[in-house]
Amino acid sequence: MSLQVSNLTKIYSQQKAVDNISFFINKGEIVGFLGPNGAGKSTTMKIATGYLPPSSGTIAVDGFDVIEQPMEVKKIIGYLPEHNPLYLDMYVHEYLHFIGKVYQIPGSQLKNRTKEIISMCGLEPEQNKLIGSLSKGYRQRVGLAQALIHNPQVLILDEPTTGLDPNQIIEIRKLIKEISRNKTVIFSTHIMQEVQALCDRVIIINKGKIVADDLFKNLVGQTESVSVVVVEFKETISLPDINALPGVDRAVADGKQFRVYSKPNTDIRQELFRFASEKNLSLLSLKQEENSIEEIFRSLTSEATA
């Protein structure tokens, strides 16, 4: 089942949390929704699941409009919010049985479905425990189980590994990979490794706007042709002067240091040396950083400052 976002905007008071974004997710795709904290990821997901109305624009899931046909949408999506809303005083099996009833799974099927989901999510040893007694990792498993109980074709997962320790993160990533087969999945994160482990496609959002939407392998390809140089001068230099240099795609200032991103297949170190010589500047340091996909993310989500 597909997910279509068209000209979506959400305004809180005078602030645009989501600013006229559009994208389409095909059936069976696993898409990482990447961005820094406060970029608009969670707001977009809340609108997509019908928990928050948009200021303008539309979202359709398998052709059903989220605002006009909310019940049809809720039947076919599974949602794990950033803050997992569990009933801590319920037992694991009791809670999942309850959620199944909410989704109106027939009683003749619910017992077997609950048992199946408990097994799928690795909750068998914990099924007779109170949710409040579980570790953070197992609570996330319960959250994934409730999102899957009604066998949705679209999964929307908001920061599913937040707050987990490294071992728990690996376990949850593996679980997401397993349960996502034959489903359309969008999950948000601000961790690039998360996307690398799970996704073929990446949508990057910053300050409410989409700044990249491409296959992960294509973003990786960009790192092979773009160099990043960190340079520091003794004197105070303006950011526009750095941005005006030949071969510079973008620069970000941090005190007297500049993180300078080259245009594809360009070595900007020579231009920086020439600039320092012509302006009679003292060059304190110049270091070319190792290319990584994190640099693309940093470049797209950093704001240049003078």
C-alpha positions in Angstrom: 0.0 0.0 0.0 1.3 3.4 -0.9 1.5 6.7 1.1 1.1 10.0 -0.7 2.0 13.3 1.0 0.9 16.4 -1.0 1.8 20.0 -0.1 1.6 19.3 3.6 1.9 22.3 6.0 1.5 22.5 9.7 1.7 25.8 11.5 1.9 26.3 15.3 1.2 29.9 16.1 3.6 31.7 13.7 6.0 28.7 13.3 5.9 26.3 10.4 6.7 22.9 11.8 6.1 21.4 8.3 6.5 23.6 5.3 4.7 22.5 2.1 6.3 19.1 1.8 5.4 16.4 -0.8 6.6 12.8 -1.3 5.3 9.4 -2.3 6.2 6.0 -0.8 5.6 3.0 -2.9 4.2 -0.3 -1.7 6.8 -2.4 0.0 9.4 0.4 0.4 11.3 0.9 3.7 12.0 4.6 3.9 14.1 6.4 6.5 12.7 9.9 7.5 15.8 11.6 8.7 16.4 14.9 10.3 17.7 16.7 13.4 15.5 17.1 16.5 12.7 19.6 15.8 12.9 19.2 12.0 9.3 18.2 11.6 9.5 14.4 11.5 7.1 13.6 14.4 4.6 16.2 13.3 4.5 14.7 9.8 4.0 11.2 11.3 1.2 12.4 13.6 -0.6 13.9 10.7 -0.1 10.7 8.6 -1.7 8.6 11.4 -4.6 11.0 11.9 -3.6 12.1 15.4 -3.0 15.7 14.3 -4.8 17.8 11.6 -2.7 19.6 8.9 -2.9 23.3 8.4 -3.1 22.6 4.7 -2.3 19.8 2.2 -3.3 16.2 2.2 -2.0 12.7 3.1 -3.5 9.6 1.5 -2.8 6.0 2.6 -3.7 3.5 -0.1 -6.0 6.2 -1.6 -7.8 6.9 1.7 -7.6 10.5 2.9 -6.3 10.7 6.4 -8.7 13.6 7.3 -11.8 12.6 5.3 -11.5 8.8 5.9 -9.7 8.4 9.2 -11.2 5.1 10.2 -10.3 3.4 6.9 -6.7 4.7 7.4 -6.4 3.5 10.9 -7.4 0.0 9.9 -4.4 -0.3 7.5 -1.6 1.5 9.4 0.4 0.5 12.5 1.9 3.3 14.5 4.6 3.4 17.1 4.9 7.0 18.5 8.1 8.4 19.8 6.8 8.2 23.3 5.5 4.6 23.6 2.0 4.9 25.1 1.7 1.7 27.1 -0.5 0.8 30.1 2.2 -0.1 32.6 -0.3 -1.8 35.0 -1.4 -4.4 32.4 0.3 -7.7 31.5 1.9 -8.0 28.1 -0.5 -10.6 26.8 -3.5 -8.7 28.4 -2.5 -5.4 26.8 -2.0 -6.9 23.3 -5.4 -8.7 23.6 -7.0 -5.4 24.5 -5.4 -3.6 21.5 -6.7 -6.4 19.3 -10.2 -5.8 20.6 -9.8 -2.1 19.8 -9.1 -3.1 16.2 -12.1 -5.3 16.3 -10.2 -8.5 15.5 -12.9 -11.3 15.9 -12.6 -13.3 19.1 -12.2 -16.5 17.2 -8.9 -15.1 15.7 -7.7 -12.8 18.4 -6.2 -15.4 20.7 -4.1 -16.9 17.9 -3.1 -13.5 16.6 -2.0 -12.4 20.0 0.1 -15.5 20.4 1.6 -15.1 16.9 2.6 -11.4 17.6 4.1 -12.3 21.0 6.2 -14.9 19.3 7.1 -12.6 16.3 8.3 -9.8 18.6 10.3 -12.1 20.9 8.0 -11.5 23.9 7.3 -15.1 24.9 9.5 -14.9 28.1 7.8 -11.6 29.1 4.2 -12.2 28.2 3.0 -12.8 31.7 4.8 -9.8 33.2 3.5 -6.4 34.0 4.6 -3.9 31.3 5.8 -1.6 34.0 8.4 -4.2 35.1 9.9 -4.5 31.6 13.2 -3.0 30.4 13.1 -0.2 27.8 14.0 -2.7 25.1 11.1 -5.0 25.9 8.7 -2.1 26.2 9.7 -1.1 22.6 9.0 -4.7 21.5 5.5 -4.4 23.1 5.1 -1.1 21.2 6.0 -2.8 18.0 3.7 -5.7 18.8 0.7 -3.3 19.3 1.4 -1.6 16.0 1.4 -5.0 14.3 -1.5 -6.8 16.1 -4.0 -6.0 13.3 -1.6 -7.0 10.5 -1.3 -3.5 8.9 0.2 -3.0 5.5 1.7 0.4 6.4 4.0 0.8 9.4 4.9 4.3 10.8 7.6 4.2 13.4 8.7 7.3 15.2 12.3 7.1 16.6 11.9 3.4 17.5 15.3 3.1 19.1 15.4 6.3 21.2 16.7 5.7 24.7 17.9 2.1 24.1 21.4 0.8 24.9 23.6 -0.4 22.0 22.6 -4.1 22.4 18.9 -3.2 22.5 19.3 -1.0 19.4 20.7 -3.9 17.5 17.9 -6.2 18.6 15.2 -3.7 17.7 16.8 -3.0 14.3 16.8 -6.7 13.6 13.2 -7.0 14.6 12.1 -4.1 12.4 13.9 -5.7 9.5 12.1 -9.0 10.0 8.6 -7.6 10.6 8.9 -5.1 7.7 8.9 -7.7 5.0 6.1 -7.1 2.4 5.0 -3.9 4.3 5.4 -0.3 3.5 7.5 1.3 6.2 8.4 4.8 7.1 10.4 5.4 10.3 12.0 8.5 11.6 15.4 8.9 13.2 18.2 11.4 13.5 20.8 8.6 13.4 22.3 8.0 10.0 23.5 4.5 10.9 19.8 3.6 11.6 19.0 4.3 8.0 22.0 2.6 6.7 21.0 -0.6 8.5 17.4 -0.7 7.4 16.6 1.4 4.4 17.0 1.7 0.7 15.7 5.2 0.5 16.2 8.3 2.6 14.1 11.4 3.0 15.9 14.2 4.9 13.9 17.0 6.4 15.2 20.2 8.0 13.3 23.1 9.5 10.1 21.7 8.0 11.4 21.4 4.5 12.6 18.3 2.5 16.2 18.9 1.6 16.9 15.4 0.1 14.9 12.5 -1.2 17.0 9.8 -2.8 18.2 6.2 -2.7 20.7 5.6 0.1 23.3 4.4 -2.4 23.0 7.6 -4.3 23.6 9.7 -1.1 26.6 7.5 -0.5 27.8 8.2 -4.0 27.8 11.9 -3.2 30.3 11.4 -0.4 32.7 9.9 -2.9 32.8 13.1 -5.0 32.5 15.7 -2.3 35.3 16.6 0.0 35.0 18.4 3.4 37.8 20.6 4.7 38.0 22.2 8.1 40.0 25.4 8.0 40.9 28.0 10.7 42.5 31.4 10.2 44.1 33.6 12.9 42.1 36.6 11.5 38.4 37.0 11.5 37.0 36.0 8.1 33.5 36.5 6.8 31.5 33.5 5.7 30.5 35.1 2.3 34.3 35.3 1.5 34.6 31.6 1.9 31.5 30.8 0.0 32.7 32.9 -2.9 35.8 30.8 -3.5 35.9 28.7 -6.7 34.9 25.1 -6.1 33.1 25.8 -2.8 29.6 24.5 -2.6 28.9 25.6 0.9 30.6 26.6 4.1 29.5 26.6 7.7 31.1 28.8 10.3 32.0 27.8 13.9 33.9 30.6 15.5 37.1 31.1 13.5 36.8 27.6 12.0 34.9 26.9 8.8 33.7 23.5 7.6 33.9 23.9 3.8 32.1 21.5 1.4 33.4 21.2 -2.1 31.5 21.0 -5.3 31.7 17.4 -6.8 35.1 16.2 -7.8 36.9 19.4 -6.7 39.9 19.7 -4.3 39.3 23.1 -2.5 42.5 23.0 -0.5 44.5 24.8 -3.2 41.9 27.6 -3.4 42.0 28.0 0.4 45.8 28.3 0.3 45.6 30.8 -2.5 42.9 32.8 -0.6 45.1 32.9 2.5 48.2 34.0 0.5 46.3 36.8 -1.4 44.7 38.2 1.7 47.9 37.8 3.7 46.1 35.6 6.3 47.6 33.4 8.9 46.4 29.8 8.3 46.3 28.0 11.6 45.0 24.7 10.4 43.6 23.0 7.4 42.4 19.4 7.5 40.5 17.3 5.0 38.0 15.1 6.8 37.3 11.5 5.8 34.2 11.3 3.6 31.1 9.8 5.2 27.4 9.8 4.7 27.2 11.8 8.0 28.8 14.7 6.2 26.0 14.8 3.6 23.5 14.9 6.5 25.5 17.6 8.3 25.7 19.6 5.1 22.0 19.4 4.4 20.8 20.1 7.9 23.3 22.8 9.0 22.5 26.4 8.6 25.3 28.7 7.4 26.0 31.6 9.7 28.0 34.7 9.2 
